Amino acid sequence: MQPPINGSRDWRQDVVGVDAIVVVLGLWLIASPFVLGYATDDATWNPVVSGTVAIMLAVGQTTRRVRSMTPGWILMVIGVWLFASAFWLGDSSQASWNALGAGTLMFFLGSVSAAATQRGGNA
């Protein structure tokens, strides 16, 4: 691997940074139903499954140095799902706001990940 030219950042640095934030957000999603006291199973399983998939994608992309935009796109889909699910699965205002915020952040992180990977040369 050659060093970045003219002091520019390597795309992997950006992806690893984003993936670290995705792991933290995923851990929050897994813990949030229990911390916030969700009342129904639907509202509980939604963030747990979404957080688990997000962590698996982030760790997989970081450890395997995946040069594909697909993990970023999947994170964006998870973000859209979380955002939309806040309106029909949220059993409380805490559950709804949590899904709205986490979904928005996940979509943003997925788009940053996909853009960084594209900059690395693989569309």
N, C-alpha and C positions, 0 to 999 in steps of 0.2 A: 504494500500500500504506500503510495506516495504522499508526502505531506501536502496540505492545502497550499495553493498558490497565492501569493500576495497576502498572507495572513488571514485569508478567508476561512470560515468554519467549514469543517467537513460535515456533510449531510448526516452522517452517523451520530455526531455529537448532538445535533438537534433532535434526532429521533430518540436517542437514549434519554435525553432530558424530558421529552414529552412522555415517553413510556414510563419514566419514574413518577410523573404526576398522575398518569393513568392508573398505575398500581395503587397509589395513595387514594385516588378517587374510588377505585374498585373496592379497596378495603373499607372505605366509608360506606359504600353502597351495601356491602355485605353486613356491616354492623348496624346500619341506620334503622332497620325495622325494630331492632331490639333496644336500641338507645332511645328512639323516638316513641316506642310503644305502639306500633301498628296494630290494628284490631282484627283485620281479616288476613286469611292465608294468601289471597290473590295479591294484596298490597305488599305482603311480606316476601313472597317468592319472586316477584318482579325485580326488585333491586338486587336481591341475592344472586339470581341467575345472571342478570346483566353485569354485575360487578365481577362475578367469576369469569365470565367470557372475556370481559375487558382485560382482566389481569392475565389470563392465558394468552391473549393476543399480544399484549405489551411485552411479557416475558419472552414469548416465542420470537417476536421480532427483534428484540435486543440480543438474545442469546444466539440466534441463528443468523443474525445479520441479514435478514430478509430484505431484498431489494425490490419489493413489490409495494404498490400503493394499496393493495387489497386490505391489509390490516387497518389502515387509516380509513378506508371506505366503510369497513365493518363497524369501526368505532363511531363513525358518523351516523350509521343506521341505528346503532344502539342509542345514540344521543336523541335521534328523532323519536325512537320508540319510547324512551323514558319520558321525553317531553309530552308526547301525545297521551301516554298512559296516565299521566297525572290527572287527566280530565275524567277518566272512567274507572281507574283502579284505586285512586287515592281515597282512602277511607277517613282521612282527617286532613285538616289544613296543613299539618306538619308533613304528612305523606305527600300531599300534592306539591307543596313548595319544594320539598326535597327532590322529587322527581323532576320538577321544572328546572331547578338549578343544576342538578347533576346532568340532566339531559343536554342543557345548553352548553355546559362546560365540556361534556364528552364530545359533542358535535364539533366544538371549536378545536379540541385537542386532536380529534381525528383528522380534521382538515389541515392542521399544522403538520401532523405526521405524514399525510399523503403528499403535501407540498414539499416537505423536506426530502422525501423519498424520490419524488419526481426530479428534484434538483440534483439528486445523486445519479440520474441518468437512466432511470427505468420508469417509463410511463406505463 
